[in-house]
Amino acid sequence: MSVSPKKQQGLTFISLVFVLGLIAFFVILGLKIGPIYLNHSKVVSTLAELKKTTGIEDQSEAEIRDSLSKRFNINYVDDVTQKDITITRHENYLKVVIAYEVITNIVGNLSVLVEFNDVMEIGKP
């Protein structure tokens, strides 16, 4: 009994392992990088809430840092430290810059570096 090559279908075992390995790699990548971007969305929403705060222009740098720190604690944001926050103040101008990076180990010696730079401005420079 001879089988025609036109009637054969399916993947070989090696092809199946390769396809499943590729799918597993991208699933692991998504599971490792997804939480980083979820935390970043919390940082962006915290800056938006800070901008809506009344009288923020009159607060001192220490009060603004304390407010950000409390909001990050409430939202469980651990990636941003006080050294990542830069506050620039002029007469009628306030600029808060949060620039930070997150390094996540994927598998073995393969890591991912994600950099963020978020800016909130109030007033005219």
BAMINU-283689 format. One record per residue (C-alpha): chain; residue number from 1; x, y, z. Coordinates in steps of 0.05 Angstrom, whole numbers, plus 5000, padded with zeros to 4 digits. Each point is the difference from the previous one (the first is absolute). Last residue first. Layout:
<atoms>
   chaine   num     c1     c2     c3
        A   NUM      X      Y      Z
...
</atoms>
This chain:
<atoms>
   chaine   num     c1     c2     c3
        A   125   5153   6567   5628
        A   124   4923   5003   4997
        A   123   4958   4964   5052
        A   122   4997   4927   5021
        A   121   5043   4946   4969
        A   120   5000   4925   5010
        A   119   5054   4958   4966
        A   118   5009   4925   4995
        A   117   5065   4967   4977
        A   116   4999   4924   4999
        A   115   5054   4949   4983
        A   114   4990   4925   4992
        A   113   5060   4953   5003
        A   112   4987   4926   4986
        A   111   5046   4944   5023
        A   110   5028   4936   4970
        A   109   5053   4968   5045
        A   108   4956   4942   5020
        A   107   4929   5015   4980
        A   106   4963   5067   5004
        A   105   5036   5042   5052
        A   104   4967   5067   5007
        A   103   5034   5068   4999
        A   102   4956   5060   5014
        A   101   5020   5071   4984
        A   100   4981   5067   5029
        A    99   4986   5072   4981
        A    98   4946   5036   5039
        A    97   4999   5074   4982
        A    96   4959   5051   5038
        A    95   4996   5070   4972
        A    94   4970   5059   5036
        A    93   4994   5070   4972
        A    92   4972   5065   5027
        A    91   5063   5025   5035
        A    90   5048   4944   4981
        A    89   5002   4928   5025
        A    88   5034   4938   4973
        A    87   4987   4933   5035
        A    86   5040   4939   4980
        A    85   4977   4931   5023
        A    84   5043   4939   4987
        A    83   5042   5014   5062
        A    82   4937   4991   5043
        A    81   4991   4929   4974
        A    80   4952   4973   4947
        A    79   4997   4925   4987
        A    78   4961   4981   5063
        A    77   4930   5024   4980
        A    76   4951   4968   5048
        A    75   4942   5048   4984
        A    74   4994   5026   5072
        A    73   5076   5004   5007
        A    72   5006   5038   4934
        A    71   4947   5050   5024
        A    70   5037   5009   5066
        A    69   5067   5011   4964
        A    68   4969   5050   4952
        A    67   4970   5041   5057
        A    66   5066   4998   5038
        A    65   5038   5023   4938
        A    64   4950   5057   4990
        A    63   5005   5020   5074
        A    62   5077   4999   4996
        A    61   5000   5043   4938
        A    60   4957   5052   5034
        A    59   4926   5009   4984
        A    58   4973   5064   4968
        A    57   4995   4972   4930
        A    56   4962   4940   5026
        A    55   4945   5045   5025
        A    54   4944   4956   4974
        A    53   5020   4930   4981
        A    52   4981   4985   4927
        A    51   5074   4996   4979
        A    50   5014   4951   5056
        A    49   4944   4955   4976
        A    48   5030   5000   4930
        A    47   5069   4984   5029
        A    46   4969   4942   5039
        A    45   4965   4975   4937
        A    44   5067   4999   4963
        A    43   5034   4963   5057
        A    42   4943   4949   5003
        A    41   5005   4990   4925
        A    40   5074   4986   5011
        A    39   4983   4946   5050
        A    38   4956   4965   4949
        A    37   5056   5008   4948
        A    36   5049   4963   5045
        A    35   4947   4948   5017
        A    34   4993   4982   4926
        A    33   5075   4991   4987
        A    32   5011   4934   5036
        A    31   4934   4966   4982
        A    30   5006   5025   4928
        A    29   5070   4973   4993
        A    28   4979   4933   5031
        A    27   4942   4995   4949
        A    26   5048   5020   4944
        A    25   5050   4945   5018
        A    24   4945   4948   5009
        A    23   4973   5014   4930
        A    22   5069   4992   4970
        A    21   5012   4936   5039
        A    20   4933   4972   4977
        A    19   5017   5016   4927
        A    18   5070   4969   5006
        A    17   4973   4938   5035
        A    16   4947   4991   4946
        A    15   5051   5009   4944
        A    14   5046   4948   5032
        A    13   4942   4951   5008
        A    12   4980   5007   4927
        A    11   4939   5041   4986
        A    10   4936   4978   4966
        A     9   4977   4972   4934
        A     8   5017   4945   4951
        A     7   4950   4992   4943
        A     6   5041   5036   4947
        A     5   5061   4959   5017
        A     4   4962   4938   4975
        A     3   4999   4942   5048
        A     2   5020   4931   4974
        A     1   4968   4936   5023
</atoms>
